[in-house]
Amino acid sequence: MTKRVAIFISGGGSNMEALVDSMTGDHPARPVLVLSNVPGAGGLARAEARGVPTAVVDHRAFGGDRPAFEAALDAELAAARADIICLAGFMRILTPGFVARHAGRILNIHPSLLPKYPGLETHARAIASGDAVAGCTVHEVTADLDSGPVLGQARVPVRPGDTSRTLAARVLETEHQLYPAVLHRFASGDRTPVFLP
Ligand code: GRF
């Protein structure tokens, strides 16, 4: 059975685009919803241009009431009958309650080689540490931030003179390869990690 995929974004949505564009032909999944917590996020127009239904659930309308915000997310997911949730630059931390309700069905992409550099500023931290290799990770989302089982990783060399901006741009290109590769495998029921290149 074809899996139905919801993609959560907060910004430009380049990973969302890569995921949507990958789900064609004999791919075991199809995009059914792109949801943003930020009204006017650039990715919403990009999803609409691809014919994918969109929704906005503005967290600010809930005044810090995370369970109420997440109940609104749940309503959108139920309406879309989503089987898999891909977080793609979604800048809200989900509560353990939400994660438990969707256990084993939420993926996230993070711009570091986890367990290195969970959280923010990953590229600056990799450069400051003198790392020769950076990269990105797709992992299953669990209640602990950026620490669920790894479903895929891709390595990216750090070049002399790299800034966090140049490194982020190079890692992002690799994210666009890794996330679709992991989703394809995951949607077909195989959780074996994907390692690129
Ligand atoms: C990506 O670097 C992703 O790893 C991080 O946020 C960024 C989102 O970029 N979590 P985009 O919105 O997919 O272009």
Residues whose N, C-alpha, C, O or C-beta is under 5 A from the ligand:
A	BS01	GRF	G11 G12 G13 S14 N15 M16 A88 G89 I109 H110 P111
